[in-house]
Amino acid sequence: MANKSLTPDLIFETSWEVCNKVGGIYTVLSSRAKTLQEKFADKVFFIGPDLAKDRVNPLFKESKSLLKKWRQTAEAAGIPVRIGRWNVPGEPIAILVDFAPFFEKKNEIYADAWADFGVDSLHAYGDYDEASMFSYAAGRFVECICRGCIDPAAKVIYQAHEWMSGLGMLFLKKRQPQVATIFTTHATSIGRSIAGNDKLLYEFFDGYNGDQMAAELNMDAKHSIEKQSAWRADCFTTVSSFTDRECRQLLDKEADVVLPNGFENDFVPKGTEFSAKRKAARKKVLEVASALVGEQMGENTLIVSTSGRNDFRCKGFDVYLEALAQLNSRLRGSMMIDGEAVCRMSTRVLALIEVPCWLFGPRKDLVERLSGEDGAGTPLGTPMITHDLYNLNEDRILCLIKQLGLWNTENDPVKVILVPCYLEGQDGIFNMPYYDLLTANDLCIYPSYYEPWGYTPLESCAFKTPCVTTDLSGFGQWVNGVLGHEGELADGVKVIHRTDMNYFDVAREIGDTIQQMLRMDGKERETVRKKAARLADKAQWKHFIKYYYEAYDVALRKSAGK
């Protein structure tokens, strides 16, 4: 008879993105919180950096009475913390640590890390120090709690996400060996760096050596923490079979358990609420676009978008824009009769790029036009961007838009608009959160070159919007596996085969898919929307949480020597 799985009594999860919305890891943790809370009510503790300190953090609700002894114990050990609730579904307990006091001990900590674990911090730069001091403070906090506040026999899990949380996990394991540790890499630092430095990741994949590439790309310090964390944790995990292959090649270590990323549908409005949000979002998007380009964008405009972290090549923003340029030329040709441009509103496409850039603020001329202070008969200057940037003439996305001739003229059936800000509801132009604006789309496009999982396409599907992704994303590979064939638009998700060598073929396929969507009538589009939502339903946390329970069991057994 199989042994019964071991279940933890307490779970600590630490990440730079706890109560700090940066990227996909925030979504992993915040969307999973409710599912964990239902099983481990207030026995799950998320530890993040206290970046706001005395300022208001809308994602965190502090409580002076919650775990008062824990706070006092930590502060007596020189670790200032704030304890409260994370303002997400499930409202789990969140602990924000102030890591500033440890900077004065930085060199001593790094020396110990080298002596104890072989972690090489000699060539560290950039965000390394800040992340490492946070990680160390988080580990020290849990060490104090284990020593003074909880039963020594309790089964404790400490899960550290990414290299930014690894150092503290290593020190904690040394000082409290009974704590079962899990290290999760969402993307290897070397894999991301190879892709981000315009090298051919896939063509030469089997020839890459992680240690060698770390030296070449000046990534020694981050790679060192990541590799040592992967090897020394009781359970090493990653988020997809795609990334597991990368770990085997670049960290010389395969995952003990693969933890696919799910989603919690509590984030998705239902029924009439969804319809109302979609109507309001479409109205706002079309209003802003019309004001920018100086012509009325009709209700039947096809709205497409891409979004995500500002990672130009890895996220596929380059190939997305190439596809739009090809499509614009193709549609413009079909709209010419005897050399005259014919306006067919049914062929209008509005393509958004929702990517945080070096933001200065909302455009004053656009704000004035939206408030009715300025006529809307002519396009604004640079009618391809909604906000001002500090580096308006150097921004890589905007420069490529111009280079490809996507000027949003009257004769352009494809209008392209860069939305260069975090959409949190107070950007000065849309003033709607990202998830509300997501409902406006007819199609979302995420042609990733490097994407260990891919939350944006999953979110798109959850919000009943069909999408395009690639088989270089973990999500795309998962979709193909669920369907048993390469995803097509009719399935709700189009999965394009992408390699190092087929850039323009990918762009053509994206354009073909948009045209396919243009040709669909309302009934056909609704069918595709429902299929996208059904795919997303298969990726809810209630289906994927079992893999975390497996990881807990693996870590607890190894920690206990079973």
C-alpha positions as CSV (number, residue, x, y, z in Angstrom):
1,M,0.0,0.0,0.0
2,A,1.3,3.4,-0.9
3,N,2.5,5.7,1.9
4,K,0.1,8.5,2.8
5,S,1.2,11.9,1.6
6,L,2.7,14.1,4.2
7,T,0.9,17.4,4.8
8,P,2.5,20.5,6.3
9,D,1.3,22.3,9.4
10,L,2.7,25.7,8.3
11,I,3.6,27.0,4.9
12,F,5.9,30.0,4.3
13,E,6.2,31.4,0.8
14,T,8.6,34.1,0.0
15,S,8.9,36.2,-3.2
16,W,9.9,39.7,-4.2
17,E,6.4,39.9,-5.7
18,V,4.3,39.4,-2.5
19,C,2.1,42.5,-2.3
20,N,4.3,43.9,-5.0
21,K,2.8,43.7,-8.5
22,V,5.7,43.3,-11.0
23,G,5.1,40.3,-13.3
24,G,3.8,36.8,-13.6
25,I,5.0,35.6,-10.2
26,Y,2.6,38.0,-8.6
27,T,-0.3,36.4,-10.5
28,V,1.0,32.9,-9.5
29,L,0.9,33.7,-5.8
30,S,-2.1,36.0,-5.6
31,S,-4.4,33.8,-7.7
32,R,-3.4,30.6,-5.8
33,A,-3.9,32.2,-2.3
34,K,-7.6,31.5,-2.0
35,T,-7.2,27.8,-2.9
36,L,-4.4,27.4,-0.3
37,Q,-6.4,29.3,2.3
38,E,-9.4,27.0,1.9
39,K,-7.2,24.0,2.8
40,F,-4.7,25.6,5.2
41,A,-6.7,28.4,6.8
42,D,-4.3,31.1,8.1
43,K,-1.5,28.5,8.1
44,V,-0.1,29.9,4.9
45,F,2.2,33.0,5.2
46,F,3.4,35.0,2.3
47,I,6.6,36.9,2.9
48,G,7.5,39.9,0.7
49,P,9.6,43.1,0.8
50,D,8.4,46.1,2.7
51,L,9.0,48.6,-0.1
52,A,6.2,51.1,0.8
53,K,7.1,51.3,4.6
54,D,5.3,54.4,5.8
55,R,3.5,54.9,2.5
56,V,0.1,53.3,1.7
57,N,0.3,50.0,-0.1
58,P,-3.2,49.2,-1.5
59,L,-2.3,45.6,-1.8
60,F,-1.6,45.2,1.9
61,K,-3.9,45.7,4.9
62,E,-1.8,45.9,8.1
63,S,-3.1,44.5,11.4
64,K,-1.4,45.4,14.7
65,S,-3.1,42.5,16.5
66,L,-2.4,39.7,14.1
67,L,0.5,37.4,15.1
68,K,1.6,40.0,17.6
69,K,4.1,37.6,19.3
70,W,5.7,36.9,15.9
71,R,6.2,40.6,15.2
72,Q,7.7,41.2,18.6
73,T,10.0,38.2,18.3
74,A,11.2,39.4,14.9
75,E,11.8,43.0,16.0
76,A,13.7,41.8,19.1
77,A,16.1,40.0,16.6
78,G,16.5,43.2,14.6
79,I,14.1,42.3,11.8
80,P,11.4,44.9,11.5
81,V,8.2,43.5,10.0
82,R,4.6,44.5,9.2
83,I,2.0,41.8,9.4
84,G,-1.5,41.9,7.9
85,R,-3.6,40.6,5.0
86,W,-2.8,40.5,1.3
87,N,-5.7,42.3,-0.5
88,V,-6.5,39.5,-3.0
89,P,-9.2,36.7,-3.0
90,G,-8.7,34.6,0.1
91,E,-7.0,37.4,2.0
92,P,-4.0,35.4,3.2
93,I,-1.7,36.5,5.9
94,A,1.2,38.6,4.5
95,I,4.4,39.5,6.3
96,L,6.4,42.4,4.8
97,V,10.0,42.5,6.0
98,D,12.2,45.6,6.2
99,F,15.6,44.4,4.8
100,A,17.4,47.7,5.0
101,P,19.1,46.9,8.4
102,F,21.1,44.1,6.7
103,F,22.9,46.2,4.1
104,E,25.6,47.1,6.7
105,K,26.3,43.3,7.1
106,K,26.2,42.6,3.4
107,N,29.9,41.7,2.9
108,E,29.8,39.4,6.0
109,I,26.6,37.7,4.6
110,Y,28.2,37.2,1.2
111,A,31.4,35.8,2.8
112,D,29.3,33.3,4.7
113,A,27.3,32.4,1.6
114,W,30.6,31.5,-0.2
115,A,32.0,29.6,2.7
116,D,28.8,27.7,3.5
117,F,27.2,27.1,0.1
118,G,29.7,28.1,-2.6
119,V,27.5,31.1,-3.7
120,D,29.7,33.5,-5.6
121,S,28.7,37.1,-5.1
122,L,32.0,38.7,-6.2
123,H,30.7,40.0,-9.5
124,A,27.2,41.1,-8.3
125,Y,25.6,44.2,-9.7
126,G,22.2,45.8,-10.3
127,D,19.4,44.5,-8.2
128,Y,21.4,41.7,-6.7
129,D,22.1,43.3,-3.4
130,E,18.6,44.5,-2.8
131,A,17.1,41.1,-3.6
132,S,19.7,39.2,-1.5
133,M,19.2,41.3,1.6
134,F,15.4,40.9,1.3
135,S,15.9,37.1,0.9
136,Y,18.3,36.9,3.8
137,A,15.8,38.9,6.0
138,A,12.9,36.7,5.0
139,G,14.9,33.6,6.0
140,R,16.1,35.1,9.3
141,F,12.4,36.0,10.1
142,V,11.3,32.3,9.7
143,E,14.3,31.1,11.6
144,C,13.3,33.4,14.6
145,I,9.7,32.1,14.4
146,C,10.8,28.5,14.3
147,R,13.0,29.0,17.3
148,G,10.6,31.0,19.5
149,C,7.0,30.8,18.4
150,I,6.0,27.4,17.0
151,D,6.1,23.8,18.1
152,P,9.5,22.3,17.2
153,A,7.7,19.2,16.0
154,A,5.6,21.1,13.5
155,K,6.0,20.2,9.8
156,V,7.1,23.5,8.2
157,I,7.4,24.2,4.5
158,Y,9.5,27.2,3.2
159,Q,9.0,27.8,-0.5
160,A,11.3,30.3,-2.1
161,H,10.5,31.7,-5.6
162,E,13.3,32.6,-8.0
163,W,17.0,33.4,-7.3
164,M,15.8,36.5,-5.5
165,S,14.6,34.4,-2.6
166,G,17.2,31.7,-2.7
167,L,19.9,33.0,-0.4
168,G,17.6,33.2,2.6
169,M,16.4,29.7,2.0
170,L,19.9,28.4,2.0
171,F,20.8,30.1,5.4
172,L,17.4,28.9,6.9
173,K,18.1,25.3,5.9
174,K,21.5,25.4,7.5
175,R,20.2,26.9,10.8
176,Q,16.9,25.1,10.9
177,P,17.4,21.8,9.1
178,Q,14.0,20.4,10.1
179,V,12.3,23.0,7.9
180,A,11.4,21.4,4.5
181,T,12.5,23.7,1.7
182,I,11.2,24.1,-1.9
183,F,12.9,26.2,-4.5
184,T,10.9,27.2,-7.5
185,T,12.5,28.8,-10.6
186,H,10.0,30.3,-13.0
187,A,12.7,30.9,-15.6
188,T,16.4,30.3,-15.3
189,S,18.4,33.5,-15.2
190,I,20.7,32.2,-17.9
191,G,17.9,31.1,-20.3
192,R,16.3,34.5,-20.0
193,S,19.6,36.3,-20.5
194,I,20.6,34.2,-23.6
195,A,17.2,35.1,-25.1
196,G,17.4,38.8,-24.0
197,N,20.8,39.2,-25.6
198,D,19.6,38.2,-29.1
199,K,21.4,34.9,-29.0
200,L,19.9,31.8,-30.6
201,L,18.6,29.9,-27.6
202,Y,16.9,27.0,-29.4
203,E,19.1,26.4,-32.4
204,F,22.2,25.8,-30.1
205,F,20.3,24.8,-26.9
206,D,22.0,21.4,-26.4
207,G,25.4,23.0,-26.6
208,Y,24.9,25.6,-24.0
209,N,26.6,25.3,-20.6
210,G,25.0,27.3,-17.8
211,D,28.3,28.1,-15.9
212,Q,30.1,29.1,-19.1
213,M,27.2,31.3,-20.3
214,A,26.9,32.9,-16.8
215,A,30.5,34.1,-17.1
216,E,30.1,35.3,-20.7
217,L,26.9,37.3,-19.9
218,N,28.1,38.6,-16.5
219,M,25.4,36.6,-14.7
220,D,27.7,34.7,-12.4
221,A,26.2,35.9,-9.1
222,K,22.5,35.3,-9.9
223,H,23.3,32.0,-11.6
224,S,25.3,30.9,-8.6
225,I,22.4,31.5,-6.1
226,E,19.9,29.9,-8.5
227,K,22.0,26.8,-9.1
228,Q,23.0,26.2,-5.5
229,S,19.3,26.7,-4.4
230,A,18.1,24.2,-7.0
231,W,20.7,21.6,-5.8
232,R,20.4,22.2,-2.0
233,A,16.6,22.5,-1.6
234,D,14.7,19.5,-0.4
235,C,12.5,19.8,-3.4
236,F,13.3,21.7,-6.7
237,T,10.4,22.7,-8.8
238,T,9.7,24.7,-12.0
239,V,6.5,25.7,-13.8
240,S,6.5,23.7,-17.1
241,S,8.1,20.9,-19.0
242,F,9.5,23.6,-21.2
243,T,11.5,25.1,-18.3
244,D,12.3,21.7,-16.8
245,R,14.3,21.0,-20.0
246,E,16.0,24.3,-19.5
247,C,16.9,23.5,-15.9
248,R,18.4,20.2,-16.9
249,Q,20.6,21.9,-19.5
250,L,21.6,25.1,-17.7
251,L,21.5,24.2,-14.0
252,D,22.4,20.5,-14.5
253,K,19.4,19.6,-12.3
254,E,15.9,18.5,-13.4
255,A,12.9,19.4,-11.3
256,D,11.6,17.0,-8.7
257,V,8.0,18.3,-9.4
258,V,6.6,20.5,-12.2
259,L,4.2,23.1,-10.8
260,P,2.0,24.4,-13.7
261,N,0.6,27.8,-13.2
262,G,-3.2,28.0,-12.7
263,F,-5.7,30.8,-12.4
264,E,-8.5,31.6,-10.0
265,N,-11.8,32.5,-11.7
266,D,-12.8,34.8,-8.8
267,F,-10.9,37.5,-10.7
268,V,-13.4,37.1,-13.7
269,P,-16.7,39.0,-13.5
270,K,-19.8,36.9,-14.4
271,G,-22.9,37.4,-16.5
272,T,-24.3,40.9,-16.8
273,E,-21.4,42.3,-14.8
274,F,-19.0,41.0,-17.4
275,S,-21.1,42.4,-20.3
276,A,-21.3,45.8,-18.7
277,K,-17.5,45.9,-18.1
278,R,-16.9,44.8,-21.7
279,K,-19.2,47.5,-23.0
280,A,-17.6,50.2,-20.9
281,A,-14.0,49.1,-21.7
282,R,-14.7,49.0,-25.5
283,K,-16.2,52.5,-25.3
284,K,-13.2,53.9,-23.4
285,V,-10.6,52.2,-25.7
286,L,-12.4,53.4,-28.9
287,E,-12.8,56.9,-27.4
288,V,-9.1,57.2,-26.6
289,A,-8.1,55.8,-30.0
290,S,-10.4,58.1,-31.9
291,A,-9.0,61.1,-30.0
292,L,-5.5,60.1,-30.8
293,V,-5.9,59.4,-34.5
294,G,-8.4,62.1,-35.2
295,E,-11.1,59.9,-36.7
296,Q,-14.0,58.0,-35.4
297,M,-13.3,54.3,-34.6
298,G,-16.6,52.6,-35.0
299,E,-18.2,50.0,-32.7
300,N,-17.4,47.2,-35.2
301,T,-13.6,47.9,-35.0
302,L,-11.8,44.7,-34.2
303,I,-9.7,45.3,-31.0
304,V,-6.6,43.2,-30.5
305,S,-3.9,43.6,-27.9
306,T,-0.7,42.3,-26.5
307,S,0.7,43.0,-23.0
308,G,3.2,42.0,-20.4
309,R,6.6,42.9,-19.0
310,N,8.7,45.1,-21.2
311,D,10.9,42.4,-22.6
312,F,11.0,43.3,-26.3
313,R,12.2,40.1,-27.8
314,C,11.2,37.5,-25.3
315,K,7.6,38.7,-25.2
316,G,7.5,38.9,-29.0
317,F,6.6,42.6,-29.3
318,D,8.9,42.8,-32.4
319,V,7.1,40.1,-34.3
320,Y,3.7,41.4,-33.2
321,L,4.5,44.8,-34.8
322,E,5.9,43.1,-37.9
323,A,2.6,41.2,-38.2
324,L,0.6,44.4,-37.9
325,A,2.7,46.1,-40.6
326,Q,2.2,43.2,-42.9
327,L,-1.6,43.1,-42.2
328,N,-1.9,46.9,-42.6
329,S,-0.3,46.6,-46.1
330,R,-2.5,43.6,-47.0
331,L,-5.8,45.3,-45.9
332,R,-4.9,48.6,-47.4
333,G,-4.4,46.9,-50.7
334,S,-7.8,45.2,-50.5
335,M,-9.4,48.7,-49.8
336,M,-8.1,50.3,-53.0
337,I,-10.4,50.7,-56.0
338,D,-8.9,52.3,-59.1
339,G,-6.2,53.8,-56.9
340,E,-8.7,55.4,-54.5
341,A,-8.8,54.5,-50.8
342,V,-12.2,53.1,-49.8
343,C,-13.1,53.2,-46.1
344,R,-14.6,49.9,-45.0
345,M,-15.1,50.1,-41.3
346,S,-15.6,46.4,-41.0
347,T,-11.9,45.9,-41.8
348,R,-10.7,48.3,-39.2
349,V,-8.3,46.9,-36.6
350,L,-7.2,48.6,-33.5
351,A,-4.0,47.0,-32.0
352,L,-2.9,47.9,-28.5
353,I,0.5,47.3,-26.9
354,E,0.0,47.5,-23.1
355,V,3.6,47.5,-21.8
356,P,5.1,49.6,-19.0
357,C,7.8,51.9,-20.3
358,W,9.8,54.8,-18.8
359,L,6.7,56.7,-18.1
360,F,6.6,60.5,-17.6
361,G,2.8,60.9,-17.4
362,P,-0.5,61.2,-19.4
363,R,-0.4,63.3,-22.5
364,K,-1.8,66.7,-21.8
365,D,-3.1,67.2,-25.4
366,L,-4.9,63.8,-25.2
367,V,-6.4,64.7,-21.8
368,E,-7.7,68.0,-23.2
369,R,-9.2,66.3,-26.3
370,L,-10.9,63.6,-24.2
371,S,-12.4,66.3,-21.9
372,G,-13.8,68.1,-24.9
373,E,-11.5,71.1,-24.8
374,D,-10.0,70.4,-28.2
375,G,-11.6,69.3,-31.5
376,A,-11.0,65.8,-32.7
377,G,-10.9,66.3,-36.4
378,T,-7.2,65.9,-36.8
379,P,-4.7,63.4,-35.4
380,L,-2.5,64.5,-32.5
381,G,1.2,64.6,-32.9
382,T,2.7,61.1,-32.6
383,P,-0.8,59.5,-32.6
384,M,0.6,56.0,-31.6
385,I,1.1,56.6,-27.9
386,T,-1.2,57.5,-25.0
387,H,1.3,58.8,-22.5
388,D,4.5,60.8,-22.5
389,L,7.8,59.1,-21.9
390,Y,11.1,60.3,-20.7
391,N,12.8,58.7,-23.7
392,L,10.1,59.2,-26.3
393,N,12.6,59.2,-29.2
394,E,14.6,56.2,-27.9
395,D,11.8,53.8,-26.8
396,R,12.4,50.5,-28.6
397,I,8.7,49.7,-29.2
398,L,7.8,53.2,-30.4
399,C,10.8,53.4,-32.7
400,L,9.8,50.1,-34.3
401,I,6.3,51.3,-34.8
402,K,7.6,54.3,-36.7
403,Q,10.2,52.3,-38.6
404,L,7.5,49.9,-39.9
405,G,5.4,52.9,-41.1
406,L,2.5,52.4,-38.7
407,W,1.7,56.0,-38.5
408,N,-2.1,55.7,-38.0
409,T,-3.0,57.8,-41.0
410,E,-6.6,57.9,-42.4
411,N,-5.6,55.3,-45.0
412,D,-4.3,52.8,-42.5
413,P,-6.9,50.1,-41.7
414,V,-4.7,49.0,-38.8
415,K,-4.2,51.5,-36.0
416,V,-1.5,50.8,-33.5
417,I,-1.4,52.4,-30.1
418,L,1.3,52.0,-27.3
419,V,-0.1,52.2,-23.8
420,P,3.1,52.5,-21.9
421,C,2.0,52.3,-18.2
422,Y,0.9,50.0,-15.5
423,L,-2.9,49.8,-15.8
424,E,-4.0,50.1,-12.2
425,G,-7.0,52.4,-12.5
426,Q,-5.3,55.8,-12.2
427,D,-3.1,56.2,-15.3
428,G,-4.8,59.5,-16.2
429,I,-6.1,58.4,-19.6
430,F,-8.0,55.1,-19.3
431,N,-8.3,55.1,-15.5
432,M,-9.4,51.4,-15.6
433,P,-7.5,48.4,-14.2
434,Y,-5.9,45.9,-16.6
435,Y,-8.5,43.2,-16.1
436,D,-11.3,45.6,-16.9
437,L,-9.6,46.7,-20.1
438,L,-8.8,43.1,-21.0
439,T,-12.6,42.6,-21.5
440,A,-12.6,45.1,-24.4
441,N,-10.5,42.8,-26.7
442,D,-11.7,40.6,-29.5
443,L,-8.4,38.8,-29.8
444,C,-5.2,38.8,-27.7
445,I,-1.8,38.1,-29.2
446,Y,1.3,36.8,-27.3
447,P,3.9,35.6,-29.8
448,S,6.5,34.8,-27.2
449,Y,10.1,33.8,-28.1
450,Y,10.9,32.9,-24.5
451,E,8.0,32.2,-22.1
452,P,8.4,29.6,-19.3
453,W,4.6,29.6,-18.7
454,G,2.6,32.5,-20.0
455,Y,0.0,34.1,-17.8
456,T,-1.2,36.7,-20.2
457,P,-2.7,34.2,-22.7
458,L,-4.3,32.2,-19.8
459,E,-5.8,35.4,-18.4
460,S,-7.1,36.3,-21.8
461,C,-8.9,32.9,-22.1
462,A,-10.2,33.3,-18.6
463,F,-11.8,36.6,-19.6
464,K,-13.4,34.9,-22.6
465,T,-11.1,36.3,-25.2
466,P,-9.4,34.0,-27.8
467,C,-5.7,34.4,-28.1
468,V,-2.6,33.6,-30.1
469,T,0.5,32.2,-28.5
470,T,3.4,30.1,-29.5
471,D,4.8,26.6,-28.7
472,L,7.8,28.3,-27.1
473,S,5.6,29.1,-24.1
474,G,4.7,26.7,-21.4
475,F,1.0,27.6,-21.8
476,G,1.1,27.0,-25.5
477,Q,2.6,23.6,-25.0
478,W,0.0,22.8,-22.4
479,V,-2.8,23.8,-24.7
480,N,-1.5,21.6,-27.5
481,G,-1.2,18.7,-24.9
482,V,-4.8,19.2,-23.7
483,L,-6.2,19.5,-27.3
484,G,-4.1,16.6,-28.7
485,H,-3.2,18.8,-31.7
486,E,-1.7,22.2,-32.5
487,G,-4.2,24.8,-31.2
488,E,-6.2,26.7,-33.8
489,L,-8.4,29.8,-33.5
490,A,-11.5,27.6,-33.6
491,D,-10.2,26.0,-30.4
492,G,-10.0,29.3,-28.6
493,V,-6.2,29.4,-28.7
494,K,-4.1,29.6,-31.8
495,V,-0.6,28.1,-31.0
496,I,1.9,29.0,-33.7
497,H,5.1,27.0,-34.1
498,R,8.0,29.3,-33.5
499,T,11.8,28.7,-33.9
500,D,14.9,30.8,-34.1
501,M,14.5,30.9,-37.9
502,N,10.9,31.5,-38.8
503,Y,10.3,35.1,-37.6
504,F,8.5,36.3,-40.7
505,D,6.4,33.2,-41.0
506,V,5.2,33.7,-37.5
507,A,4.3,37.3,-38.4
508,R,2.4,36.1,-41.4
509,E,0.4,33.6,-39.4
510,I,-0.5,36.2,-36.8
511,G,-1.8,38.4,-39.6
512,D,-3.7,35.5,-41.1
513,T,-5.3,34.8,-37.7
514,I,-6.5,38.4,-37.3
515,Q,-8.0,38.3,-40.8
516,Q,-9.7,35.0,-39.9
517,M,-11.2,36.8,-36.9
518,L,-12.3,39.7,-39.1
519,R,-14.2,37.3,-41.3
520,M,-16.1,35.7,-38.5
521,D,-19.7,36.8,-37.8
522,G,-21.0,37.5,-34.3
523,K,-22.2,34.0,-33.6
524,E,-18.8,32.5,-34.7
525,R,-16.9,34.9,-32.5
526,E,-19.1,34.0,-29.5
527,T,-18.4,30.3,-30.1
528,V,-14.7,30.9,-30.1
529,R,-14.9,33.0,-27.0
530,K,-16.7,30.2,-25.1
531,K,-14.1,27.7,-26.2
532,A,-11.3,30.0,-24.9
533,A,-13.1,30.2,-21.5
534,R,-13.5,26.4,-21.4
535,L,-9.7,25.9,-21.9
536,A,-9.0,28.4,-19.1
537,D,-11.4,26.5,-16.9
538,K,-9.1,23.4,-17.2
539,A,-6.2,25.5,-15.8
540,Q,-7.9,26.6,-12.6
541,W,-6.0,26.2,-9.4
542,K,-8.5,23.5,-8.3
543,H,-7.0,21.3,-11.0
544,F,-3.3,22.2,-10.5
545,I,-3.0,22.6,-6.7
546,K,-2.4,18.8,-6.4
547,Y,1.1,19.3,-7.8
548,Y,1.9,21.7,-4.9
549,Y,0.7,19.0,-2.5
550,E,3.1,16.6,-4.2
551,A,6.0,19.0,-3.8
552,Y,5.1,19.4,-0.1
553,D,5.2,15.7,0.4
554,V,8.6,15.3,-1.5
555,A,10.2,18.2,0.6
556,L,8.9,16.9,3.9
557,R,10.0,13.3,3.3
558,K,13.5,14.4,2.2
559,S,13.8,16.8,5.1
560,A,12.8,14.0,7.6
561,G,15.1,11.5,5.8
562,K,12.1,9.3,4.8
